[in-house]
């Protein structure tokens, strides 16, 4: 977080953008998915306790997932076929992973 003077009595607070997560942090399979997939955070268990959202192409969150273990099944039977994204932020690191639902 950085404070930048804007005027005599005004200070703007600039927060750094989250750092994108390397693809090795998360394994997502199968992709494309029919009704369920597996989230595998074996390489970065710090995501346990975080929340990840399944969002549509317009950025609207459709389902929230609480990460409770390094390897976790997620069910998507309620979503229509299409392209979605898994998005989340953990300790300043941003996750944005494409997911295809058949």
C-alpha positions in Angstrom: 0.0 0.0 0.0 1.4 3.4 -1.0 0.1 6.8 0.0 0.5 9.5 -2.7 -0.1 13.2 -1.9 -2.9 14.6 -4.2 -3.4 18.0 -2.6 -2.8 19.9 0.6 -5.2 17.9 2.6 -5.8 14.9 0.4 -3.9 11.6 0.1 -4.6 8.9 -2.4 -4.0 5.3 -1.3 -2.7 3.0 -4.0 -2.9 -0.7 -3.4 -0.7 -3.0 -5.5 -2.4 -5.2 -8.0 -2.5 -8.9 -7.0 0.3 -11.0 -8.5 -1.0 -13.6 -10.9 -0.7 -17.2 -9.7 1.7 -19.5 -11.6 -0.2 -22.3 -13.3 1.8 -24.9 -11.3 0.0 -23.8 -8.1 -3.3 -25.2 -9.2 -4.2 -28.4 -11.0 -7.8 -28.5 -12.4 -9.0 -31.7 -13.9 -10.8 -32.8 -16.0 -11.1 -29.7 -18.1 -13.5 -29.7 -20.0 -15.8 -30.9 -17.2 -19.2 -32.6 -17.4 -20.6 -32.4 -13.8 -17.6 -32.3 -11.4 -14.0 -31.5 -11.4 -11.1 -31.6 -8.9 -9.2 -28.7 -7.6 -5.7 -29.7 -6.6 -3.6 -27.2 -4.5 -0.9 -29.7 -3.7 1.9 -27.3 -4.6 0.4 -24.4 -2.6 -1.7 -25.4 0.4 -1.9 -21.8 1.5 -5.1 -21.6 -0.5 -6.9 -23.8 2.1 -9.4 -21.5 3.8 -9.6 -19.2 0.8 -12.7 -18.6 -1.3 -12.8 -19.1 -5.1 -15.6 -18.1 -7.4 -16.9 -19.6 -10.6 -17.7 -16.6 -12.8 -19.3 -16.4 -16.2 -17.9 -14.6 -19.2 -19.4 -11.3 -18.0 -17.6 -11.6 -14.7 -20.7 -12.4 -12.7 -20.1 -14.9 -9.8 -22.3 -17.9 -10.1 -20.9 -20.2 -7.4 -18.5 -19.8 -4.5 -16.2 -22.5 -3.4 -14.5 -22.6 0.0 -11.2 -24.4 -0.3 -11.1 -26.9 2.6 -8.3 -29.3 1.5 -5.4 -29.6 -0.9 -7.5 -31.8 -3.2 -11.2 -31.1 -3.4 -14.1 -32.1 -5.7 -16.4 -29.4 -7.0 -19.8 -30.1 -8.5 -21.1 -28.0 -11.4 -24.3 -29.8 -12.4 -26.3 -26.7 -11.8 -24.4 -24.7 -14.5 -25.2 -24.7 -18.2 -22.6 -25.7 -20.8 -20.2 -22.9 -21.6 -17.0 -21.2 -20.6 -16.4 -20.1 -17.1 -13.5 -18.8 -15.0 -12.3 -19.7 -11.5 -11.2 -16.6 -9.7 -9.8 -15.9 -6.3 -7.2 -13.9 -4.3 -4.9 -15.4 -1.7 -2.3 -13.3 0.1 -2.1 -10.8 -2.7 -1.9 -13.5 -5.4 -4.7 -13.7 -8.0 -6.1 -16.9 -9.5 -7.9 -16.7 -12.9 -8.3 -20.2 -14.5 -10.5 -21.0 -17.5 -13.0 -23.8 -17.1 -15.1 -25.4 -19.9 -18.4 -27.0 -18.9 -19.8 -29.6 -21.4 
